[in-house]
């Protein structure tokens, strides 16, 4: 039952994100470490073709790696076509001016979608928990 629930949530999440991306530009993308035998192949490739996910290192997707809070911020902004706003400074002490994730995190903060930790950090390199993603 637990595996069926996981499959349902994974499928539902993919459907929601794919629907949000309807009409997005398509690209021919492939990852050597994601083959059609991978149970998440279709979802990964759909999101990659729409520019929501990209390779991390050496054209690899690394499908079994954890997703960081910074990576999740980028995917959310791209998946829902929010565009990167010119928000007020985010004031997270762990995100420097030229951090790749900074504009995405700042956009989500400005929209009220994310918050940082009590110590003034965002935890950009921390793995995102299921609870944080659900929120």
N, C-alpha and C positions, 0 to 999 in steps of 0.2 A: 504494500500500500504506500509506503514511504517513497519508493522509487517512482511509482505512478504519479504521486503528488509532485515530485521534483520534475518529472518529465512534463507534467501539465504546466507548472509555473515557467519552466524554460520555454516551452512552446508558446504560452500566452505572452510572455515578455517579448519574445521574438516577433510575434504577430503585432503587438502594440508598436514596437519600434519600427518594424517594417511599414506599418500603416502610416506612421508619422513621417516616414521618409519617402512616401510615394511622390514620384516626380523628380526625385533627386538625380543628379548626374550619375551615369553608370560608367564604370571603368573595368577593364579586363585585369583582374588581380588574381594572383595565386601565391600560395605559401607552401614551400616544400614540406613543412611539418603538419600540414592540414590536408588530408586526403579524403576522397569520398567515403572511405571506410570509417572516418571519424563521425561519431553520432551527432556532432554539432556542426558538421561541414556546411550544410545549407545555410544555417543561421550566420555562421562566421563569414562565409563568402558573400552573402547578401549584404551584410553590414560593411564588409570591405569594399564591395563594388559601389556602395553609396558613400564611401569616404568616412564612415563613422569609426572604423577600426583600421589600424595600419600595422605594418611590421614593427617589431621592437628593435631587433638587431639582425643583421645579415639576411634580410628578407624573410625571416622566420616570424611566425605569429606567436609561438610559445603558448599553445592552448591550455596547458596545465598550470601556468603561472597564476599567482594571485593578481587581482586588479588593485592598483593603488587608488587612493582618494583623488590624486591629481589626474590619473588616467580616466577615472570615472567622470570627473568634471568635464573633460574634453569630450567624452562620448555623449554625455547628456546634452551639452550645448549643440553638438553636431547632429545628434539623433532627432532632436526636436527643432532643429533649424532656428535656434534662438539668436544666432549671430553673436559676435563678440561685441558687447556694448562698450562704451567709453565710460565705464563706471568710476565712481569715486575710489580712492585708494582702498584696498582691502584691509590693510593694517595687520596682516598675518606675518609674524616675525620670521617664519620659516620659508617665506616665498620672497625671493630677491627680485629686484626690478626686471631683470631679463630672463626670469624663469619662464620656460615654455608654457607651464600650466597657469601662470599668474593671471593672464587675461580671462581665461575660462573660469577660474575660481572666482575672480572678482565679478564676472558677469552673473554667476549663480548666486553670489552673496548679495549683489545689488537687487536681484529678482526675489530674494528671500527664500531661495531654495536650499542653500547650505549655510552652515555656521561653523565656526572653528571651535577649538577646545578652550576651556577656561583659562589656560595659561597663555592665550594669545596666539597660538599656532593653529594651522589648518591640518597639519599632518599629511602634507602632500605626498610623501613617500610611504605612508602607512597603508597597509592593506585595508580596503573598505569592507566593512562587515555587511552581512545580509540586512541587519536592522538599519544601518546607515543608508544603504541603497534603497530600502523600502521607503524610508522617510523621504 
